[in-house]
Amino acid sequence: MIIPEELLFQHGAVVKNYSESEIIFSEGHSSKYYYQIQEGTVKISNIFGDGKEFVHGFPFKGHCFGESYLLTDKPYAISATALTACTIICLAKDAYLNLVKNNLEVLRDVNRYTAERLHFRYLISSFLAISDPLMRIQKLLDHLKDYYGYSEPYSFPVPFTRHQLASLTGLRVETIIRVIKKMQALQILRIEHSKIYY
């Protein structure tokens, strides 16, 4: 958890449930809450008029999202949708600002989390310049494995589906499937019961 749940509830947070595919907030709307996931996975993305989508990430249990917009009057430049059924702790903007004003350690923790996520976005953006899909996927998996603290070969259970990996890397799902099979043949990763271990 980025902010201890009891601290959020002490400041008036409420729990909201979202069903799969339900919109949590939309691009262009103003921020009203600090969101922290108790259960489930959220998709952060931009959706374009032609139906195309650019995915920025998939925060899950223990992560927060949209928090940087609480410090500005700018409208959201992203949308958040429940990828699975979600239980999310929501703290009103004014209460959040009061919480971090009086708890500098909490503000530091949230800022550190936001900085790490921004670092991840920079890495993902740099991968888009790599034309070799195997190299693009391998760089993403290297970063994720390091982030989650794994070092041994095949020890890291990749927390994303092939479709989600495609969304994160800008590759087609078919390309992801083909490259994952190639990486398995090269013994770069292992597949067990359809789960990828890197």
C-alpha positions as CSV (number, residue, x, y, z in Angstrom):
1,M,0.0,0.0,0.0
2,I,1.3,3.5,-0.9
3,I,-0.7,5.1,2.0
4,P,-1.7,2.9,5.0
5,E,-5.4,2.2,4.7
6,E,-6.1,3.1,8.3
7,L,-4.7,6.6,7.7
8,L,-6.9,7.0,4.6
9,F,-10.0,6.0,6.5
10,Q,-9.1,8.3,9.4
11,H,-9.3,11.1,6.9
12,G,-12.7,10.1,5.5
13,A,-11.9,7.7,2.7
14,V,-14.7,5.4,1.4
15,V,-14.5,2.1,-0.4
16,K,-16.1,1.9,-3.9
17,N,-16.6,-1.2,-6.0
18,Y,-16.3,-1.1,-9.7
19,S,-17.4,-3.9,-12.1
20,E,-15.2,-5.1,-14.9
21,S,-14.9,-2.4,-17.8
22,E,-16.5,0.3,-15.6
23,I,-15.0,3.7,-16.1
24,I,-13.5,5.2,-12.9
25,F,-12.6,8.5,-14.5
26,S,-12.3,9.9,-18.0
27,E,-9.9,12.0,-19.9
28,G,-10.9,15.7,-19.7
29,H,-12.6,15.5,-16.3
30,S,-11.2,17.2,-13.2
31,S,-9.7,15.2,-10.4
32,K,-11.9,14.6,-7.3
33,Y,-10.3,11.7,-5.5
34,Y,-7.1,9.9,-4.5
35,Y,-7.5,6.3,-5.6
36,Q,-5.8,3.3,-4.0
37,I,-6.6,-0.2,-5.1
38,Q,-7.6,-2.8,-2.5
39,E,-8.4,-5.5,-5.0
40,G,-8.3,-5.9,-8.8
41,T,-6.5,-4.3,-11.7
42,V,-7.1,-0.9,-13.4
43,K,-6.2,0.1,-16.9
44,I,-4.8,3.6,-17.5
45,S,-5.1,4.6,-21.1
46,N,-6.0,7.1,-23.8
47,I,-8.8,6.2,-26.1
48,F,-8.9,7.8,-29.6
49,G,-11.8,8.6,-31.8
50,D,-11.0,5.7,-34.2
51,G,-11.3,3.2,-31.3
52,K,-7.5,2.8,-30.9
53,E,-6.1,2.8,-27.4
54,F,-2.7,3.6,-25.9
55,V,-2.2,1.9,-22.6
56,H,0.0,3.6,-20.0
57,G,-0.1,0.9,-17.4
58,F,-2.1,-1.6,-15.3
59,P,-1.9,-0.6,-11.6
60,F,-3.2,-3.4,-9.3
61,K,-3.6,-4.2,-5.6
62,G,-1.7,-1.8,-3.3
63,H,-1.1,0.8,-6.1
64,C,-2.6,4.2,-6.5
65,F,-3.4,6.1,-9.7
66,G,-4.3,9.6,-10.8
67,E,-2.7,11.1,-7.7
68,S,-0.5,13.6,-9.6
69,Y,-3.7,15.4,-10.8
70,L,-4.6,16.2,-7.3
71,L,-1.8,18.8,-7.2
72,T,-2.9,20.7,-10.3
73,D,-6.1,22.2,-11.8
74,K,-5.4,20.5,-15.1
75,P,-8.0,18.0,-16.3
76,Y,-7.1,14.3,-16.6
77,A,-5.1,13.5,-19.8
78,I,-5.8,9.8,-19.2
79,S,-8.8,7.6,-18.5
80,A,-9.0,4.9,-15.8
81,T,-11.1,1.8,-16.3
82,A,-11.6,-1.3,-14.1
83,L,-9.8,-4.1,-16.0
84,T,-11.2,-6.6,-13.5
85,A,-13.8,-6.2,-10.8
86,C,-12.1,-3.7,-8.4
87,T,-12.4,-2.5,-4.8
88,I,-10.9,0.9,-4.5
89,I,-10.3,3.3,-1.6
90,C,-11.3,6.8,-2.6
91,L,-10.3,9.9,-0.6
92,A,-11.7,13.3,-1.5
93,K,-9.2,15.7,-3.0
94,D,-9.4,18.3,-0.1
95,A,-8.9,15.5,2.5
96,Y,-6.0,14.1,0.5
97,L,-4.3,17.5,0.4
98,N,-4.8,17.9,4.1
99,L,-3.4,14.5,4.8
100,V,-0.2,15.1,2.8
101,K,0.2,18.6,4.2
102,N,0.2,17.2,7.8
103,N,2.2,14.0,6.9
104,L,5.3,14.8,5.0
105,E,6.4,11.2,5.1
106,V,3.3,10.1,3.3
107,L,3.8,12.9,0.7
108,R,7.4,11.6,0.2
109,D,6.1,8.0,-0.3
110,V,3.5,9.1,-2.8
111,N,6.1,11.2,-4.7
112,R,8.5,8.3,-4.7
113,Y,5.8,6.0,-6.1
114,T,4.9,8.6,-8.8
115,A,8.6,9.0,-9.7
116,E,9.0,5.3,-10.1
117,R,6.0,5.1,-12.4
118,L,7.3,8.1,-14.4
119,H,10.6,6.3,-14.8
120,F,8.7,3.2,-16.1
121,R,6.9,5.4,-18.6
122,Y,10.2,6.8,-19.8
123,L,11.5,3.3,-20.3
124,I,8.4,2.1,-22.1
125,S,8.6,5.2,-24.4
126,S,12.2,4.5,-25.2
127,F,11.3,0.9,-26.1
128,L,9.1,2.2,-28.9
129,A,12.2,3.3,-30.8
130,I,13.5,-0.3,-30.9
131,S,12.3,-2.1,-34.0
132,D,13.3,-5.6,-32.9
133,P,10.2,-7.0,-31.1
134,L,12.3,-9.5,-29.1
135,M,14.6,-6.8,-27.8
136,R,11.6,-4.6,-27.0
137,I,9.9,-7.4,-24.9
138,Q,13.2,-8.4,-23.3
139,K,13.9,-4.9,-22.1
140,L,10.4,-4.6,-20.6
141,L,10.8,-7.9,-18.8
142,D,14.3,-7.0,-17.6
143,H,12.9,-3.8,-16.0
144,L,9.8,-5.6,-14.5
145,K,12.0,-8.4,-13.1
146,D,14.4,-5.9,-11.5
147,Y,11.5,-3.7,-10.2
148,Y,9.9,-6.7,-8.4
149,G,13.3,-7.8,-7.0
150,Y,13.8,-11.1,-8.8
151,S,17.2,-12.2,-10.0
152,E,17.3,-15.9,-10.7
153,P,16.4,-17.3,-14.2
154,Y,12.8,-18.2,-14.6
155,S,11.9,-16.9,-11.1
156,F,9.8,-13.9,-12.1
157,P,6.1,-14.7,-12.9
158,V,5.2,-12.1,-15.4
159,P,2.0,-10.4,-14.1
160,F,0.7,-9.4,-17.5
161,T,-1.2,-11.3,-20.2
162,R,0.0,-11.4,-23.8
163,H,-2.6,-8.8,-24.7
164,Q,-1.4,-6.5,-21.9
165,L,2.2,-7.0,-23.0
166,A,1.1,-6.0,-26.5
167,S,-0.6,-2.8,-25.2
168,L,2.5,-1.9,-23.1
169,T,5.0,-2.4,-26.0
170,G,3.0,-1.1,-28.9
171,L,3.2,-4.5,-30.6
172,R,0.4,-6.7,-32.0
173,V,-0.8,-9.6,-29.9
174,E,0.1,-12.0,-32.7
175,T,3.7,-10.6,-32.6
176,I,3.9,-11.0,-28.8
177,I,2.7,-14.7,-29.1
178,R,5.3,-15.4,-31.8
179,V,8.2,-13.7,-30.0
180,I,7.3,-15.3,-26.6
181,K,7.5,-18.7,-28.3
182,K,10.8,-17.8,-29.9
183,M,12.1,-16.6,-26.5
184,Q,11.1,-19.9,-25.0
185,A,13.0,-21.8,-27.7
186,L,16.0,-19.7,-27.0
187,Q,15.6,-20.5,-23.3
188,I,15.3,-16.8,-22.4
189,L,12.0,-17.5,-20.6
190,R,9.9,-20.5,-19.6
191,I,6.2,-21.1,-20.1
192,E,4.3,-23.2,-17.6
193,H,0.5,-23.6,-17.8
194,S,0.4,-20.6,-20.2
195,K,2.1,-18.5,-17.5
196,I,5.4,-16.7,-18.5
197,Y,8.4,-17.0,-16.1
198,Y,11.3,-14.8,-16.9
